Amino acid sequence: MVSAGISIGSEMSGGVSNVTVENVLIWDSRRAVRIKTAPGRGGYVRDVNYRNLTFNNVRVGIVIKTDYNEHPDEGYDPKELPRIEGITFTGVHGQGVRVPVRMHGSKEIPVRNVTFWDMSVGITYKKKHIFQCAFVQGRIIGSVFPAPCHNLDRYDERGNLVKKSDSQDVTDIGYDI
């Protein structure tokens, strides 16, 4: 089982932007899609579009993690905070996924402007928190399964706001997979 099918970070002090990943099948992986960074990395991940992804037998479908605390040496500046913004997932489908989404932003490194559109991922077993978010701002457009976290605004297929999120800082991350 591989660690991740598609991964950005953690080393990205200059930044990663304007990337499109499309028409990908990921199977037998711990994570299908992963963006990882931490305080001290600096830089940014922005304007990344994932389209037409299929997951089959993965532990976690989509991971955005801002506390990946590995550094090449002790000389890093912990005040250099990366930015994660403008990440879009369109047409994500699959079967056999334990946790479809785990987005773990923080107060110092929030995840901003993330969008999910047309997502249906079959889960391996029923868990309480299978779409997990912490310090995330973004939106759901149209139908998304399983039920997304409460951090995200809901829009219908035509782009009309249906429900504004209660809080973007809600934390419901669980690591018991």
Buried (B, 14 or more C-beta within 10 A) or exposed (E): EEEBBBBBBBEBBEEBEEBEBEEBEBBEBBBBBBBBBBBBBBBBBBBBBBBBBBBBBBBBBBBBBBBBEEBEEEEBEEEEBBBBBBBBBBBBBBBBBBBBBBBBBBEBBBBBBBBBBBBBBBBBEEBEEBBBBBBBBBBBBBEBEBEBBBBBBBBEEEEEEEEEBEEBBBBBBEEEE
